[in-house]
C-alpha cells in the first residue's frame, strides 16, 4: 500500500512538469524563426555563438541541428558555466522558442568537397 501511495505522489508531482514540457515542445514547433533571429541578436546570443549559431571561440556551435528543445531550454535557464542563465524575466519563453526555431532553420554547411 505504501508503494502505491508513493507512486501516486510521484505521479502528482511529475505530471505538471511533464505537461509543461509537452506544452513547451508543442509551442516551440509553432515558433517563428524570423522573430527568433531578432531575439537572438537582441539578447546577444550572436556575440558568443556567431550570427548563424555556427559557434565561435567564446561559445559552442548551436546550429544547424540544435540540442532537443527541452535540453536547450534547461541549459539556457539553469547554466552555471561561463554563460549566464537567462531567466524568463530576461528571455521570455516565447522568445526562447523563436530562437530555437531560428537555430533549426539554419542550413547545414556545404560539404567541403563540393566547394
C-alpha positions in Angstrom: 0.0 0.0 0.0 2.8 2.4 0.9 4.3 1.8 -2.6 1.1 2.8 -4.3 0.8 6.0 -2.2 4.4 6.8 -3.1 3.7 6.1 -6.8 0.6 8.3 -6.7 2.6 11.1 -5.0 5.4 10.9 -7.6 2.9 11.0 -10.4 1.2 14.1 -8.9 4.5 15.9 -8.8 5.7 14.8 -12.2 2.5 15.3 -14.2 2.6 19.1 -14.2 6.3 19.1 -15.2 5.5 16.6 -18.0 2.6 18.7 -19.1 4.7 21.9 -19.1 7.4 20.1 -21.1 5.0 18.8 -23.6 3.4 22.2 -23.9 6.8 23.8 -24.5 7.6 21.3 -27.2 4.3 22.0 -29.0 4.8 25.7 -28.6 8.3 25.5 -29.9 7.1 23.7 -33.0 4.8 26.8 -33.7 7.6 29.3 -33.1 8.7 32.0 -35.6 12.2 31.7 -37.0 12.3 35.4 -38.2 11.3 36.6 -34.7 13.9 34.2 -33.3 16.6 35.8 -35.4 15.7 39.2 -34.0 15.6 37.8 -30.4 18.9 36.0 -30.9 20.5 39.3 -31.9 18.7 41.5 -29.3 19.6 39.2 -26.4 23.2 39.0 -27.6 23.5 35.2 -28.4 25.4 36.1 -31.6 28.3 37.6 -29.6 29.4 34.2 -28.4 27.7 31.8 -30.9 28.0 33.7 -34.1 25.2 35.2 -36.2 24.2 31.9 -37.7 24.8 29.8 -34.5 27.9 28.5 -36.1 29.9 28.8 -32.9 32.9 31.0 -32.1 35.9 30.9 -29.8 33.7 32.0 -26.9 30.7 29.8 -27.4 29.8 26.4 -29.0 28.0 25.7 -32.2 24.3 25.8 -31.8 23.0 25.3 -35.4 22.1 23.6 -37.5 20.7 20.7 -35.6 20.5 22.3 -32.1 20.0 20.2 -29.0 16.5 19.0 -28.4 14.3 21.9 -27.2 14.0 20.6 -23.6 17.7 20.3 -23.2 18.5 23.7 -24.7 15.8 25.4 -22.6 17.1 23.7 -19.5 20.7 24.7 -20.2 19.8 28.3 -21.1 17.7 28.7 -17.9 20.0 26.9 -15.4 23.5 27.1 -16.7 26.3 27.6 -14.2 29.1 27.8 -16.6 30.6 30.8 -18.4 27.2 31.6 -20.0 24.9 33.4 -17.6 21.5 31.9 -17.0 18.7 33.6 -19.0 15.6 33.6 -16.8 12.2 34.1 -18.2 12.4 37.8 -17.0 15.4 38.3 -19.3 14.4 35.9 -22.1 10.7 35.2 -22.2 9.7 31.6 -23.1 8.2 32.7 -26.5 11.5 34.4 -27.4 13.4 31.2 -26.5 11.0 29.1 -28.6 11.5 31.5 -31.5 15.3 31.4 -31.1 15.1 27.6 -31.2 13.1 27.9 -34.5 15.8 30.2 -35.9 18.5 27.7 -35.0 16.6 24.9 -36.6 16.1 26.9 -39.7 19.8 27.4 -40.3 21.1 25.5 -43.3 23.8 22.9 -43.0 27.3 23.9 -44.1 28.2 22.8 -47.6 30.3 19.7 -48.0 34.0 20.8 -48.3 34.3 18.5 -51.3 31.7 20.5 -53.1 33.3 23.9 -52.6 
